Amino acid sequence: MRECFEALGGVLASDLPIRLQTDKKRTYPTECKRANFHRVLYHRTTDSRKRRDYRNLLFPINHTLAMMRDGMSCLVRRSWGAAKKIKGLQRHAWLWTAYRNYVRGVTVRTRTTPAQSAGVCDQRWKLKEVLRWRWPLQMSQP
């Protein structure tokens, strides 16, 4: 958990506050303080026993992660598709993420991708385009 919070602090703009939405796990506030973000932190909690629908603020991420577990053969239990090495799992996760955000439409009717909705790209990628890239993309360090 600490590594996640440290990674979060490293990628967010330093002049903006952090808005964190979690369940009520008792260790989250302590770990947030230890991460020492050096900025304003708004931490909002949701009861994990609350109804799991679109009114629950944790539903979108929980639903996405459930879809990821279901959609990635190496994460499905009782399957021959288990990842043998961490690198294989990471590549599979990157491909799934790219497909989910850049190729697959949010709905069948609109065909608009999540990346288009967020303004990251202006058109839907073709699967061939995604498969041409090496995943994960090598990001240059500043």
MOFEN-V521676 format. One record per backbone hydrogen bond with DSSP energy under -0.5 kcal/mol. NH is the residue of the N-H (numbers start at 1). CO is the residue of the C=O. E is the energy in kcal/mol with one decimal. If there is no record, write none. Layout:
[[NH,CO,E] [NH,CO,E]]
//
This chain:
[[5,1,-2.2] [6,2,-2.5] [7,3,-2.5] [8,4,-2.4] [9,5,-2.3] [10,6,-1.4] [11,7,-1.0] [11,8,-0.8] [12,8,-1.4] [16,13,-1.3] [18,40,-2.7] [20,18,-0.6] [20,42,-3.0] [22,20,-0.5] [22,44,-2.3] [24,46,-0.5] [28,25,-1.1] [30,26,-0.6] [31,27,-2.6] [32,28,-2.4] [33,29,-1.9] [34,30,-2.2] [35,31,-2.0] [36,32,-0.8] [36,33,-0.7] [42,18,-3.4] [43,41,-0.7] [44,20,-3.0] [44,42,-0.6] [46,22,-2.0] [50,47,-1.7] [53,51,-1.3] [56,53,-1.9] [57,55,-0.5] [59,56,-1.7] [62,58,-2.3] [63,59,-3.1] [64,60,-2.2] [65,61,-2.5] [66,62,-1.9] [67,63,-2.3] [68,64,-2.1] [69,65,-2.4] [70,66,-2.1] [71,67,-2.8] [72,68,-1.8] [73,71,-0.8] [75,72,-2.4] [76,72,-0.6] [76,73,-0.9] [82,79,-0.6] [83,74,-0.6] [89,85,-1.7] [90,86,-2.6] [91,87,-2.4] [92,88,-2.3] [93,89,-2.5] [94,90,-2.4] [95,91,-2.5] [96,92,-2.6] [97,93,-2.5] [98,94,-2.7] [99,95,-2.7] [100,96,-2.9] [101,97,-2.1] [102,98,-2.7] [103,98,-0.7] [103,99,-1.5] [104,99,-2.9] [106,112,-3.6] [111,107,-1.7] [114,100,-0.5] [114,104,-0.5] [115,101,-2.4] [117,113,-2.4] [118,114,-2.0] [119,116,-1.2] [120,115,-2.5] [121,115,-0.9] [125,102,-2.4] [129,126,-0.6] [130,126,-1.6] [131,127,-2.4] [132,128,-0.9] [132,129,-0.5] [133,129,-0.6] [133,130,-1.0] [135,133,-0.5] [139,137,-0.8]]
//
